[in-house]
Amino acid sequence: MIRKKASREELSLRPAGGVLSRHGRLRRFLHYAGLVLIFASALVLAGFLRFADAVTTFTPPVDAKADAIVVLTGGYQRIDQAIELLRKGMGRRLLISGVHPTTTPAQIRKVTQSSPDLFECCVDVGYEAMDTIGNANETSRWIHDRGYSSVLVVTSNYHMPRSLMELRRIDPSTTFIPYPVVISDLKTTAWYAEPNLLRTLLSEYGKTLVAYARGIIGWGVGEGLRSKSHLAKVE
């Protein structure tokens, strides 16, 4: 009886074990996982602040010149800027990449108030690209068909980092010179206090991270181009 009683007392004095104990495996795992999560969150936040600072202070180069110009559609402000560069002789020819199949060159010319002669001689309209990856593929084909080696890239400042990433990934032999269209709101407004601007920057930063990760792991997502049959149906 005395031995049994002592055994019970010994058992009651032993520290509780199991996965949730102070030194249990699950508790250790949760501890380290929490530290990793905090560190990763800090890196993502720091990266976003750096991205936001870069794109909101992005300025076009002075006296930029290249063999040709490409503008990635997303607003007529971009096209206006690209056509102005073409007028000034900053490139010999212009590609408007990613135009919706239902939009005609005449409509673009009318909205941008461009001369018919300029459009006739020096402007190509690309209808195949559906997204930024498609812009890169459409632009690369155009570049090599015409034998260009340097191209001015016109797009919004917040869209420029991802655009250059995709272009240089698909066509590393071409020199791409960024010519950002500066959105005045991003330059003069406290973007962190404006929900719409903050949403735009967060969305683009997320897409840029995905594009960067895709390049590291080699994850393919297609060419981002409309098929010839699809374009024929629209026409």
C-alpha positions in Angstrom: 0.0 0.0 0.0 2.8 2.4 0.9 4.6 1.6 -2.4 1.5 2.2 -4.5 0.8 5.5 -2.7 4.3 6.6 -3.4 4.0 5.7 -7.0 0.9 7.8 -7.4 2.7 10.8 -5.8 5.6 10.4 -8.1 3.3 10.4 -11.1 1.5 13.5 -9.9 4.8 15.3 -9.5 6.0 14.6 -13.1 5.7 17.5 -15.6 2.8 17.2 -18.0 3.9 16.1 -21.4 2.3 16.1 -24.9 2.4 18.3 -28.0 1.0 21.4 -26.2 3.4 21.3 -23.3 5.9 24.1 -22.9 8.5 22.1 -24.7 6.2 20.2 -27.0 6.8 19.9 -30.7 3.6 21.7 -31.8 4.2 24.6 -29.5 7.8 25.0 -30.8 6.5 24.8 -34.4 3.9 27.5 -33.7 6.5 29.7 -32.0 8.9 29.6 -35.0 6.1 29.8 -37.5 4.9 33.0 -35.8 8.4 34.5 -36.0 8.7 33.6 -39.7 5.3 35.2 -40.4 6.3 38.4 -38.6 9.6 38.6 -40.5 7.9 37.9 -43.8 5.2 40.5 -43.2 7.9 43.0 -42.3 9.7 42.3 -45.6 6.5 42.6 -47.6 5.7 45.9 -45.9 9.2 47.3 -46.5 9.1 46.2 -50.1 5.8 47.9 -50.6 7.0 51.2 -49.1 10.1 51.0 -51.4 7.9 50.3 -54.4 5.5 53.1 -53.6 8.3 55.6 -53.1 10.0 54.5 -56.4 6.8 54.8 -58.6 5.6 58.0 -57.0 8.9 59.7 -57.7 9.5 58.2 -61.1 10.3 60.9 -63.7 10.7 60.6 -67.5 14.3 60.7 -68.8 15.4 64.0 -70.4 16.0 63.8 -74.2 15.3 60.1 -74.3 15.7 58.5 -77.8 15.5 55.0 -79.2 14.9 53.1 -82.4 11.2 52.9 -81.7 8.5 53.5 -79.1 5.9 51.2 -77.6 3.0 52.2 -75.5 1.1 49.7 -73.3 -2.6 50.6 -73.4 -4.6 51.4 -70.3 -5.6 55.0 -71.0 -5.4 57.7 -73.7 -3.0 59.7 -71.5 -0.4 57.1 -72.2 -1.1 57.1 -76.0 -1.0 60.9 -76.1 2.4 60.9 -74.5 3.7 58.2 -76.9 2.4 60.1 -80.0 4.1 63.3 -78.7 7.4 61.4 -78.4 6.9 60.1 -82.0 6.2 63.7 -83.2 9.5 64.9 -81.6 11.5 62.1 -83.3 12.3 60.2 -80.1 11.7 57.0 -82.1 11.1 56.1 -85.8 7.9 54.1 -85.2 5.3 53.5 -82.6 3.5 50.4 -81.5 0.2 50.8 -79.5 0.1 47.4 -77.8 -3.0 45.8 -76.3 -5.7 47.7 -78.1 -9.2 46.2 -77.8 -10.2 44.5 -81.1 -13.3 46.7 -81.4 -11.2 49.9 -81.4 -10.1 51.2 -84.8 -7.0 53.2 -85.6 -9.3 56.0 -86.8 -10.9 56.2 -83.3 -7.5 56.4 -81.6 -6.4 59.1 -84.0 -9.5 61.1 -83.5 -9.3 60.9 -79.6 -5.6 61.8 -79.6 -6.1 64.5 -82.3 -3.2 63.1 -84.3 -2.5 63.8 -87.9 -3.6 61.2 -90.5 -0.2 61.3 -92.1 1.6 60.5 -88.8 -0.7 57.5 -88.2 -0.4 56.3 -91.8 3.4 56.4 -91.9 4.6 55.5 -88.4 2.0 54.0 -86.1 1.1 50.3 -85.7 -1.9 49.1 -83.6 -1.5 45.7 -81.8 -4.7 43.8 -81.0 -3.3 40.5 -79.7 -2.2 41.4 -76.1 -4.7 40.8 -73.3 -2.4 41.7 -70.4 1.1 42.8 -69.5 2.6 39.4 -70.4 0.8 39.7 -73.8 2.2 43.2 -74.2 5.7 41.9 -73.8 5.1 39.1 -76.3 3.4 41.3 -78.8 6.1 44.0 -78.5 8.9 41.4 -78.8 7.5 40.1 -82.1 7.1 43.6 -83.4 10.7 44.6 -82.4 12.3 41.6 -84.1 10.1 41.8 -87.2 11.4 45.4 -87.8 15.0 44.9 -86.5 15.0 47.4 -83.6 17.5 47.2 -80.8 16.3 49.9 -78.4 12.8 50.9 -77.5 11.2 53.5 -75.3 8.5 52.0 -73.1 5.6 54.3 -72.3 3.1 53.3 -69.6 1.9 54.6 -66.2 4.6 55.0 -63.5 3.0 52.5 -61.2 2.8 49.9 -64.1 6.4 50.5 -65.2 8.3 48.0 -62.9 6.2 45.0 -63.9 6.2 46.0 -67.6 10.0 46.2 -67.7 10.3 42.9 -65.9 8.1 41.1 -68.4 9.7 42.8 -71.4 13.2 42.0 -70.3 12.4 38.5 -69.4 10.9 37.7 -72.8 13.4 39.8 -74.8 16.7 40.2 -73.0 18.6 41.2 -76.2 16.6 44.5 -76.6 17.4 47.7 -74.6 14.1 48.9 -73.0 14.2 52.5 -71.8 11.4 53.5 -69.4 9.4 56.6 -70.1 6.8 56.7 -67.3 3.6 58.7 -67.6 3.5 60.4 -64.3 0.0 60.4 -62.7 -0.3 63.8 -61.0 -2.3 62.4 -58.1 0.5 60.0 -57.2 3.0 62.8 -57.3 1.2 65.5 -55.4 -1.1 63.6 -53.1 -0.4 61.7 -49.9 -1.2 58.4 -51.5 -1.4 56.6 -48.2 -4.3 58.8 -47.2 -6.2 58.2 -50.5 -8.1 54.8 -50.6 -8.3 54.6 -54.4 -4.6 55.4 -54.9 -3.5 53.1 -52.1 -5.6 50.3 -53.6 -4.0 50.9 -57.0 -0.5 50.7 -55.6 -1.3 47.6 -53.4 -2.8 45.8 -56.4 0.1 46.6 -58.7 2.7 45.7 -56.0 1.0 42.3 -55.5 1.1 41.7 -59.3 4.7 42.7 -59.4 5.6 40.2 -56.6 3.8 37.4 -58.4 5.7 38.3 -61.6 9.0 38.3 -59.7 8.2 34.9 -58.0 7.1 33.4 -61.4 10.5 34.3 -62.8 12.3 32.6 -60.0 10.4 29.3 -60.0 9.8 29.2 -63.8 6.0 29.1 -63.5 4.5 29.7 -67.0 1.1 31.3 -67.4 0.8 31.4 -71.2 1.5 34.1 -73.7 -1.3 36.5 -72.8 -2.3 36.8 -76.5 -5.7 36.6 -78.3 -5.9 33.9 -80.9 -6.2 34.8 -84.6 -9.6 33.1 -84.7 -10.8 35.2 -81.8 -9.7 38.4 -83.6 -11.4 37.3 -86.8 -14.7 36.8 -85.0 -14.5 40.3 -83.5 -13.8 41.8 -86.8 
